[in-house]
Amino acid sequence: MNIKKFFFIILFILMALGGIGGVALMGYSIVIGK
C-alpha cells in the first residue's frame, strides 16, 4: 500500500475543503515523514 499516495489524496481533499486543513495536514505529513 502506498501510504504517501493515500496521504496525498487526503491532502487534496482537505485542500479542496479548506486551505487551512490542507496546510495543517501537509505539515503533519512532513512531521510523520521525518
Backbone bond lengths (Angstrom), bond angles and torsions (degrees), N, CA, C in turn:
res aa  C-N    CA-C-N  psi(-1)  N-CA   C-N-CA  omega(-1)  CA-C   N-CA-C  phi
1 M - - - 1.472 - - 1.535 110.12 -
2 N 1.323 115.40 134.24 1.462 119.59 -179.66 1.523 108.83 -90.50
3 I 1.332 115.86 99.67 1.468 120.91 -178.23 1.523 109.89 -66.82
4 K 1.334 116.01 -37.22 1.466 119.88 -178.41 1.525 110.32 -63.27
5 K 1.340 116.29 -40.89 1.461 120.49 179.37 1.525 109.54 -65.65
6 F 1.341 115.86 -40.66 1.463 121.23 178.78 1.520 109.99 -61.19
7 F 1.342 116.08 -43.99 1.466 121.30 179.12 1.515 110.45 -62.36
8 F 1.334 116.58 -39.64 1.464 121.40 -179.02 1.521 110.68 -63.77
9 I 1.342 116.37 -38.82 1.465 121.12 178.45 1.522 109.72 -64.29
10 I 1.342 116.60 -45.62 1.465 120.86 179.49 1.524 109.52 -62.40
11 L 1.329 116.27 -42.94 1.457 121.77 179.76 1.524 110.15 -59.94
12 F 1.322 116.35 -43.20 1.465 121.49 -179.16 1.527 110.58 -63.05
13 I 1.351 116.48 -42.21 1.468 121.41 179.47 1.526 109.75 -63.75
14 L 1.333 116.36 -45.79 1.462 120.15 -179.60 1.520 111.07 -65.53
15 M 1.318 116.73 -36.61 1.470 120.99 178.05 1.523 109.66 -62.56
16 A 1.340 115.79 -39.81 1.458 120.41 179.22 1.529 110.33 -67.81
17 L 1.344 116.06 -40.44 1.465 120.44 -179.12 1.523 110.52 -72.39
18 G 1.332 116.27 -47.58 1.467 119.49 -178.52 1.510 111.39 -162.99
19 G 1.330 116.73 129.36 1.462 121.58 -178.76 1.519 112.51 -56.52
20 I 1.340 116.66 -38.76 1.467 120.56 -178.12 1.526 109.81 -61.74
21 G 1.323 116.97 -45.68 1.461 121.38 179.61 1.521 111.05 -61.48
22 G 1.336 116.26 -40.51 1.460 120.79 179.59 1.519 111.43 -63.61
23 V 1.330 115.80 -44.98 1.468 120.27 179.91 1.524 109.99 -64.45
24 A 1.343 116.57 -41.40 1.464 121.14 -179.24 1.528 109.94 -62.23
25 L 1.338 117.12 -44.92 1.467 120.65 -179.86 1.522 110.43 -68.04
26 M 1.332 116.28 -35.34 1.457 120.63 179.12 1.524 109.66 -61.76
27 G 1.327 116.40 -45.39 1.462 121.03 177.74 1.517 110.75 -63.20
28 Y 1.334 115.66 -40.85 1.467 120.70 -179.35 1.528 110.53 -64.71
29 S 1.335 116.05 -41.31 1.471 120.66 -179.96 1.525 110.20 -63.61
30 I 1.341 116.94 -36.93 1.469 121.09 178.39 1.526 109.31 -65.57
31 V 1.331 116.43 -41.21 1.472 121.00 179.78 1.529 110.03 -63.29
32 I 1.348 116.61 -43.77 1.465 121.33 -179.57 1.530 109.74 -68.18
33 G 1.341 115.70 -39.37 1.463 120.55 -179.04 1.527 111.75 -62.82
34 K 1.335 117.17 -37.97 1.466 121.45 -179.21 1.500 112.60 -87.60
